[in-house]
Amino acid sequence: MKKSLSLFQHILIGLTILAAPIATYAGGHTDNNLAPKLASVDPYLHRTNFVVADMDRALRLYRDILGFEVNGIMPASPLMDNIFEIPAEADTRIAFLSSAEGGFGEIAITEVKGVDLPPAQSIFPTVWIIEIQREIDDMVAQLEAEGLEIKGVYDLKDPLPRVEIVFTDHDGHRVLLMRLARPE
């Protein structure tokens, strides 16, 4: 059963919802006067969003290890609950992340608490491909310390020299980290 909210929590959520359009315009796809700018290409991928069971655990990976910046965390809107078909009894919140040079909220992580999430599939329907600049050995050690199993580390030559690490995060999302060879 969904817990009831205090008057303070209702006011806080209301203020968050009112501020959300401003926060959305706070970077990336806007200019300084907060007026939205249309994409210069069509189609334009605005953001990806994926579901996790534990936001703090997901942020240890995506923020602390991989280095994405957290732009904000707030209660998820009822619209997101409907899009993901999240049951009404679930508690949800959403975090917006970006790369150091990226725009606000290139990635969104929606936490779902209070209901069981579906089990991971044997064939991965999506793969996150993330370019990194750090040393591969250091990254592997951090991922293993987080309790993640490395599926493979590949030293590839074609079409570009690179090293790739493949693993699955705590919520069943397949991730490929790619470090391109530095030009000499």
trRosetta pair geometry for C-beta under 8 A, 3 or more apart (Angstrom, degrees):
i j d omega theta_ij theta_ji phi_ij phi_ji
1 89 5.9 -77 -111 -135 19 111
2 88 6.5 -81 -31 142 134 75
2 89 5.1 -146 -44 -138 82 49
2 90 7.6 -17 -89 45 99 20
2 91 6.9 142 -132 -68 84 78
2 114 7.4 80 -95 156 63 167
3 91 7.4 5 23 -76 98 124
5 9 4.0 -123 -172 91 103 129
5 10 5.4 130 113 -54 123 78
5 13 7.3 -12 -176 -10 163 136
6 9 4.7 99 52 5 75 100
6 10 7.2 -134 97 -4 42 85
7 10 5.6 -53 -150 35 34 113
7 11 6.4 33 152 -18 66 105
8 11 5.8 -56 -150 37 31 110
8 12 6.2 32 152 -20 66 107
9 12 5.5 -52 -144 38 33 114
9 13 6.3 34 156 -19 66 104
10 13 5.9 -54 -147 37 29 109
10 14 6.3 32 153 -20 63 107
11 14 5.6 -55 -149 36 31 114
11 15 6.4 30 154 -17 65 105
12 15 5.9 -54 -148 37 30 109
12 16 6.3 34 152 -21 64 106
13 16 5.5 -53 -148 35 33 115
13 17 6.4 33 154 -19 66 103
13 75 5.5 -14 -122 30 101 148
14 17 5.8 -54 -148 35 30 109
14 18 6.4 29 153 -16 64 106
15 18 5.6 -55 -147 39 33 111
15 19 6.1 24 156 -14 67 111
16 19 5.9 -63 -145 42 28 105
16 20 6.5 51 152 -50 63 93
16 74 4.8 161 -172 -153 131 125
16 75 6.4 108 94 30 155 93
17 20 5.6 -29 -151 -4 33 121
17 77 7.1 106 -114 -103 100 100
18 21 7.9 -55 175 20 36 95
19 22 5.4 -61 -166 44 60 112
19 23 5.8 60 139 -25 85 105
20 23 5.5 -56 -143 39 34 112
20 24 6.2 39 157 -25 67 102
20 74 7.1 -151 -91 88 100 166
20 77 7.8 44 -113 -62 171 122
21 24 5.5 -50 -148 31 33 115
21 25 6.6 23 156 -11 64 106
22 25 5.9 -63 -152 42 32 104
22 26 6.7 57 145 -55 63 94
22 34 6.6 -25 -133 -143 73 132
23 26 5.2 -30 -157 -11 38 126
23 71 7.6 132 179 144 103 107
23 72 5.8 -25 -166 1 139 168
23 96 7.9 152 149 26 117 155
23 104 7.3 -180 160 -177 68 147
24 104 6.9 167 -153 107 32 138
24 105 7.3 -45 -125 26 64 147
25 30 4.4 91 -165 -80 75 163
25 34 4.7 76 128 -153 145 72
25 35 7.7 117 -150 34 137 8
25 36 6.2 -102 -106 -77 106 72
26 30 7.3 76 20 43 9 140
26 71 7.4 157 84 -174 128 120
26 104 5.1 101 76 -74 86 153
27 30 6.9 84 72 37 6 101
27 71 7.2 -119 25 -131 140 138
27 98 7.2 -64 108 -54 147 169
27 103 4.8 166 128 -161 92 68
27 104 3.4 130 53 -32 108 96
27 105 7.8 141 64 12 110 76
28 98 7.2 -145 -60 -119 123 142
28 102 6.6 6 -97 158 111 65
28 103 1.5 76 -100 -162 113 131
28 104 4.8 -125 3 23 114 68
28 105 7.4 -107 7 46 150 71
28 106 7.3 168 -102 -63 149 82
29 36 7.2 8 126 -153 96 78
29 37 6.1 -149 167 60 65 92
29 39 7.2 -33 -142 -82 118 73
29 46 7.2 -23 -42 -135 162 85
29 103 5.6 77 -23 -180 70 161
29 104 7.7 -97 18 44 81 92
30 34 6.4 3 176 -135 140 31
30 35 7.0 154 -156 74 94 40
30 36 6.0 -65 -103 -114 92 43
30 37 5.8 162 -117 5 35 95
31 35 6.5 -7 49 56 96 85
31 37 6.0 88 -20 -46 89 125
39 42 6.5 130 94 -73 118 64
39 44 3.4 -124 -148 -23 160 162
39 46 7.9 -105 -66 -78 128 83
40 44 7.8 101 44 -84 47 133
41 44 5.3 127 76 -77 82 91
45 48 7.3 1 174 -49 115 83
47 96 7.9 -49 -142 -134 143 94
47 105 5.5 -18 -111 136 137 94
47 106 6.1 -173 -118 -166 75 24
47 107 6.8 171 -163 -92 85 17
47 108 5.6 52 158 -13 127 104
48 106 7.6 13 25 150 82 63
48 107 5.7 -17 65 -120 89 68
48 108 7.1 -164 96 30 43 74
49 80 7.5 -115 166 -139 156 114
49 94 7.7 -23 -144 -142 117 117
49 107 7.6 148 -89 -173 42 52
49 108 3.9 -15 -107 71 90 108
49 109 7.4 -169 -153 -74 63 20
49 110 6.0 43 175 -17 105 108
50 107 7.9 -25 15 -170 95 96
50 108 7.7 152 19 87 51 63
50 109 6.3 -21 67 -117 75 62
50 110 7.2 -162 98 28 27 83
50 126 7.9 -145 -95 78 126 147
50 171 7.7 143 142 99 112 139
50 173 6.0 51 168 -89 156 143
51 84 6.1 119 -69 -148 128 142
51 86 8.0 172 -119 -81 135 114
51 109 8.0 126 -114 -167 16 59
51 110 5.1 -36 -103 76 65 97
51 111 7.8 129 -160 -105 62 17
51 112 5.6 4 -164 -6 110 119
51 117 6.6 172 128 -129 122 129
51 171 7.2 -158 105 172 63 144
52 55 6.4 127 86 -82 123 47
52 57 7.4 -162 167 74 128 96
52 58 4.3 -10 -159 -58 172 142
52 109 5.6 0 4 -175 122 105
52 110 7.2 154 22 77 71 44
52 111 5.5 -36 75 -102 88 65
52 112 7.5 159 75 19 36 76
52 170 7.5 58 -151 80 105 99
52 171 4.6 -115 -124 -56 72 157
53 57 7.8 -3 79 50 80 132
53 111 7.3 39 159 -152 10 75
53 112 6.6 -48 -107 66 49 77
53 113 7.4 101 -169 -90 59 59
53 117 5.4 -117 -74 -3 102 134
53 170 7.7 -107 44 123 103 104
53 171 5.8 170 5 -105 87 104
54 57 3.9 46 102 18 118 116
54 58 6.4 160 90 -15 63 85
54 111 6.9 32 -141 -137 8 112
54 170 7.2 -44 48 111 111 141
54 171 8.0 -167 31 -67 75 107
55 58 5.6 -59 -146 40 31 111
55 59 6.1 29 157 -20 68 107
55 73 7.2 97 177 -139 147 132
55 93 6.4 -32 -56 77 153 111
55 95 6.1 131 -153 -22 115 126
55 109 6.6 132 -126 119 81 120
55 111 3.9 -57 -52 -66 100 142
56 59 5.8 -55 -145 37 29 109
56 60 6.8 40 151 -28 61 97
57 60 5.7 -44 -155 21 34 115
57 61 7.3 24 150 -8 60 101
57 170 5.5 -54 144 54 127 164
58 61 6.0 -61 -162 39 37 106
58 62 5.9 3 159 5 76 115
58 95 7.9 171 96 39 122 140
58 109 5.4 168 131 -171 148 150
58 111 7.4 -154 19 -85 136 96
58 169 7.2 54 -121 167 77 137
58 170 7.1 -126 -79 49 65 115
58 171 6.9 -1 -87 -14 108 128
59 62 6.1 -64 -123 55 34 91
59 63 4.5 0 -172 14 77 123
59 64 6.8 75 139 -12 68 94
59 70 6.7 7 -134 -72 119 131
59 95 6.8 -95 -79 171 109 178
59 109 7.7 -170 -66 65 75 160
60 63 7.2 -27 -80 54 9 88
60 64 4.9 -31 -155 34 45 131
60 65 6.8 43 146 -14 61 101
60 146 6.3 160 127 -129 116 118
61 64 7.2 13 -27 50 9 86
61 65 5.3 -35 -147 36 41 122
61 66 6.4 32 153 -8 63 106
61 143 8.0 54 -131 -118 96 74
61 146 6.1 108 -87 -177 86 161
61 148 7.5 86 -110 -47 123 142
61 169 5.8 124 140 -134 173 112
61 170 7.2 -165 -29 -2 142 103
62 65 7.5 13 -31 52 11 85
62 66 5.3 -32 -142 43 37 125
62 68 5.0 -24 159 33 86 127
62 97 6.1 -46 142 -119 126 172
62 107 7.4 -131 -170 106 141 149
62 109 7.0 178 34 -54 162 144
63 66 7.4 22 -17 55 9 81
63 67 7.4 35 -169 -130 32 7
63 68 5.5 -78 -93 69 52 78
63 69 7.3 79 -130 -114 89 17
63 70 5.6 -11 -101 -39 134 101
63 97 7.0 -130 -76 -120 86 125
65 139 7.6 102 173 -144 98 71
65 142 4.8 157 -136 145 108 128
65 143 6.7 113 -180 -75 150 63
65 146 6.4 -53 -55 -45 151 145
66 130 6.4 -9 -158 143 129 159
66 132 7.2 -108 -149 -93 75 117
66 177 7.6 -144 -118 -101 102 120
67 99 7.9 44 108 -137 93 69
67 100 7.3 -29 147 -42 109 104
67 132 7.8 123 25 -127 127 95
67 134 7.9 150 -28 -22 140 128
68 97 4.2 37 149 175 130 123
68 98 6.6 152 -166 70 90 21
68 99 6.2 -62 -117 -85 75 49
68 107 6.6 -40 -152 44 155 133
69 97 6.5 150 75 -157 43 69
69 98 5.4 -26 61 64 97 77
69 99 7.4 89 13 -169 91 8
69 100 6.5 107 -23 -91 119 51
70 73 6.6 -13 -180 -40 123 96
70 95 5.8 -50 -140 -173 103 114
70 96 7.3 107 -165 76 57 54
70 97 5.7 -39 -100 -98 50 77
71 96 4.3 -52 62 100 110 104
71 97 6.5 -177 3 -98 88 20
71 98 5.7 56 -43 -2 119 107
71 104 5.0 125 -152 -147 161 77
71 105 5.5 -98 51 -53 147 71
72 95 7.2 -177 95 -148 42 55
72 96 5.2 17 52 38 81 109
72 105 7.8 -36 39 -69 96 105
73 93 6.1 38 176 155 91 120
73 94 7.1 -178 -148 91 56 41
73 95 4.5 -17 -99 -99 87 82
73 96 7.7 -158 -74 16 44 67
74 93 6.5 -168 103 -158 26 89
74 94 6.2 -17 64 59 70 83
75 92 7.0 87 -168 92 67 68
75 93 5.3 -67 -111 -107 37 77
75 94 7.5 33 134 14 18 82
76 80 4.5 -97 179 72 108 137
76 81 6.3 125 116 -49 117 82
76 92 3.8 -49 36 127 129 112
76 93 5.6 -166 -22 -121 82 14
76 94 4.3 103 -90 -31 83 102
76 110 5.4 59 -95 -139 142 103
76 111 7.9 -166 -31 49 122 64
77 80 5.1 104 58 3 76 95
77 81 7.3 -133 103 -1 47 86
77 94 7.8 -26 1 0 70 139
78 81 5.2 -50 -151 35 42 118
78 82 6.4 43 151 -20 69 102
79 82 5.7 -56 -153 36 32 111
79 83 6.3 33 151 -22 67 104
80 83 5.5 -49 -142 34 35 113
80 84 6.2 17 162 -2 68 109
80 86 7.7 16 121 10 73 130
80 92 6.9 -162 98 139 115 148
80 94 6.4 2 117 -63 179 137
80 110 6.0 -168 163 -111 133 143
81 84 6.4 -67 -145 50 24 97
81 86 4.3 -92 -149 56 72 110
81 88 7.6 78 164 -98 140 49
81 90 7.3 170 -132 70 110 113
81 92 5.9 -176 -82 17 96 155
82 85 7.1 21 -171 -79 32 44
82 86 7.9 -66 -41 33 20 79
84 110 6.6 -150 -43 96 158 156
84 112 7.6 -141 126 -70 147 133
86 90 4.9 -92 168 55 105 146
86 92 6.0 57 136 -61 166 139
86 112 5.6 -145 -131 -119 125 124
86 115 7.3 161 -165 44 78 144
87 90 5.2 109 69 -16 76 102
87 115 5.2 132 42 -84 121 158
89 114 5.8 -137 132 138 83 124
89 115 6.4 117 83 -61 95 107
90 112 5.2 -18 -175 -163 138 88
90 113 6.5 138 -166 68 78 43
90 114 4.8 170 -125 70 49 106
90 115 4.5 -59 -82 2 105 116
91 112 7.7 139 74 -159 48 41
91 113 4.5 -25 64 66 99 102
91 114 5.1 97 8 -7 85 129
92 110 6.0 -3 -166 -177 111 96
92 111 6.4 161 -149 81 55 61
92 112 5.6 -11 -98 -100 90 61
92 113 7.4 -178 -76 22 41 74
93 110 7.5 174 88 -151 34 56
93 111 5.1 0 56 49 80 109
94 108 5.6 -5 -173 -174 110 108
94 109 6.9 156 -156 79 57 47
94 110 4.9 -21 -101 -100 85 72
94 111 7.4 -161 -79 15 35 73
95 108 6.9 158 79 -156 47 56
95 109 4.7 -6 54 55 99 99
95 111 7.5 55 -9 -21 98 102
96 104 6.4 16 149 170 136 78
96 105 3.4 -46 -161 -99 118 95
96 107 7.5 145 -160 81 48 51
96 108 5.5 -24 -100 -101 64 78
97 105 7.0 74 40 -122 31 42
97 106 6.8 -63 97 56 65 78
97 107 4.5 -23 66 69 101 101
97 108 7.4 173 19 -87 77 28
97 109 6.7 40 -8 -9 117 105
98 102 4.2 -154 -174 86 96 106
98 103 6.1 -138 -129 85 137 29
98 104 6.0 -87 -50 -122 141 18
98 105 6.3 -32 -57 -16 98 18
98 106 4.8 103 -117 5 71 99
98 107 7.2 174 -80 23 38 79
99 102 4.0 86 47 -8 83 118
99 106 6.4 -15 1 33 82 152
102 106 4.6 -31 156 -35 144 140
103 106 6.1 115 63 -61 72 90
105 108 5.9 20 -166 -68 100 88
112 115 6.3 -51 156 55 109 97
112 117 6.2 120 76 -77 126 104
117 171 7.2 -19 104 -153 162 97
119 172 7.5 140 170 -83 45 155
120 168 7.3 59 -151 -177 157 139
120 171 7.8 148 -77 148 104 42
120 172 2.9 -163 -96 -130 111 130
121 124 6.6 155 77 -91 100 35
121 125 6.5 57 48 -22 149 93
121 172 7.4 103 17 172 59 129
124 127 5.9 77 121 -68 132 82
124 168 7.8 -146 -90 -105 131 107
124 173 7.9 94 -150 -157 115 37
124 174 4.0 6 -144 -8 162 136
126 173 7.1 -27 84 -146 101 87
126 174 7.2 175 96 47 53 94
127 174 4.6 -45 -111 98 77 111
127 175 7.2 157 -168 -100 68 19
127 176 5.6 31 167 -7 115 110
128 173 6.3 40 -11 155 116 115
128 174 7.1 174 20 96 73 54
128 175 4.6 -18 63 -115 107 74
128 176 6.9 179 87 28 54 65
129 176 4.9 -13 -108 70 69 108
129 178 6.3 15 -173 -9 88 123
130 175 6.7 -11 10 -168 115 99
130 176 7.2 158 24 84 67 54
130 177 5.4 -29 74 -109 94 65
130 178 7.0 164 82 21 40 79
131 177 7.9 117 -121 -165 15 59
131 178 5.2 -43 -103 75 62 94
131 179 7.3 121 -163 -94 66 37
131 180 6.7 -6 -146 -12 114 100
132 139 6.4 86 122 -90 164 150
132 177 5.1 4 -4 -171 125 107
132 178 7.1 147 19 66 75 40
132 179 5.4 -45 74 -79 84 88
133 179 7.0 129 -114 -130 18 94
134 138 5.8 -91 157 75 112 124
134 139 5.6 129 96 -56 114 105
134 179 7.5 -100 65 -100 46 129
135 138 4.4 80 75 9 99 109
135 139 6.8 -172 93 -10 50 88
136 139 5.6 -59 -149 38 33 112
136 140 6.2 35 156 -21 69 105
136 153 6.7 110 171 -152 128 124
136 163 5.0 -53 -74 115 149 145
136 165 6.4 166 -150 -48 95 116
136 179 5.7 -128 -66 20 95 148
137 140 5.8 -51 -146 34 31 112
137 141 6.5 32 154 -19 63 106
138 141 5.8 -57 -152 36 31 112
138 142 6.5 29 153 -17 65 106
139 142 5.8 -55 -149 36 32 110
139 143 6.3 30 155 -18 66 107
139 165 6.3 -154 112 -4 124 163
139 177 6.3 -145 161 121 150 162
140 143 5.8 -57 -147 38 30 110
140 144 6.2 26 157 -15 65 109
140 150 6.0 8 -142 -80 94 151
140 153 6.5 -22 -87 -77 134 136
140 165 6.3 -155 -80 -120 85 139
141 144 5.9 -58 -145 40 28 108
141 145 6.2 31 154 -22 64 108
142 145 5.6 -54 -146 36 30 113
142 146 6.5 29 153 -18 63 106
143 146 5.7 -58 -154 36 32 112
143 148 4.6 -70 175 66 86 121
143 150 6.3 96 103 -71 133 95
143 165 7.3 169 -3 157 160 142
143 167 5.8 -172 -179 -25 143 172
144 147 7.6 63 -179 -66 35 13
144 148 6.7 -99 -86 62 31 69
144 150 6.6 -41 -69 -23 94 108
147 170 7.7 49 88 -89 109 102
148 167 5.1 60 154 172 119 138
148 168 7.2 -171 -158 71 98 51
148 169 6.7 -36 -115 -118 128 41
148 170 7.3 -91 -88 -56 93 70
149 167 6.4 165 87 -143 47 94
149 168 7.0 3 61 41 90 91
150 153 6.5 0 167 -42 132 91
150 165 6.3 -63 -142 -165 108 97
150 166 7.3 102 -172 74 66 53
150 167 5.1 -56 -112 -83 48 106
151 166 4.2 -59 66 106 113 99
151 167 5.6 179 0 -93 86 40
151 168 6.8 78 -42 -18 118 85
152 164 7.9 24 104 102 92 90
152 165 7.6 -178 93 -148 49 42
152 166 4.9 16 50 43 84 110
153 163 6.8 2 -178 -179 88 101
153 164 7.3 173 -153 87 45 48
153 165 5.3 -9 -105 -103 78 73
153 166 7.9 -158 -73 19 36 70
154 163 6.9 164 84 -157 50 54
154 164 4.7 -8 56 57 101 95
154 165 8.0 -171 20 -73 71 29
154 166 7.4 35 -5 -10 109 106
155 163 5.4 -18 -103 -105 62 85
156 160 8.0 51 108 79 103 54
156 161 7.2 173 97 -143 61 37
156 162 5.4 -9 63 63 100 78
156 163 7.3 164 20 -96 76 30
156 164 6.4 20 -1 1 122 108
157 161 5.5 -6 -131 -98 52 73
160 180 5.9 -21 137 -136 129 103
160 181 7.2 -161 159 25 84 95
161 180 7.2 93 87 -168 63 63
161 181 3.6 -1 102 -4 111 141
162 178 5.5 4 172 -171 136 93
162 179 6.2 160 -162 81 80 46
162 180 4.8 -42 -100 -107 102 48
162 181 6.1 -117 -76 -20 46 76
163 178 7.5 158 82 -153 44 48
163 179 4.9 -8 57 58 91 101
163 181 8.0 100 -13 -65 80 74
164 176 5.7 -10 -169 -173 113 97
164 177 6.7 155 -156 80 56 51
164 178 5.0 -14 -102 -101 85 73
164 179 7.7 -172 -77 22 40 66
165 176 7.2 157 78 -157 48 47
165 177 4.3 -2 53 54 101 105
166 174 7.1 -6 -168 -172 92 96
166 175 7.3 164 -149 87 48 51
166 176 5.2 -13 -100 -104 78 76
166 177 7.9 -159 -70 23 33 68
167 174 7.8 171 95 -151 31 55
167 175 5.7 -16 67 61 75 96
167 177 7.9 7 18 -2 99 104
168 172 6.2 -13 179 -141 116 32
168 173 6.8 154 -158 74 68 35
168 174 5.4 -37 -99 -96 79 57
168 175 7.1 151 -107 14 25 80
169 172 7.2 -42 70 30 72 20
169 173 4.7 1 35 56 113 91
169 175 5.9 69 -38 -17 96 124
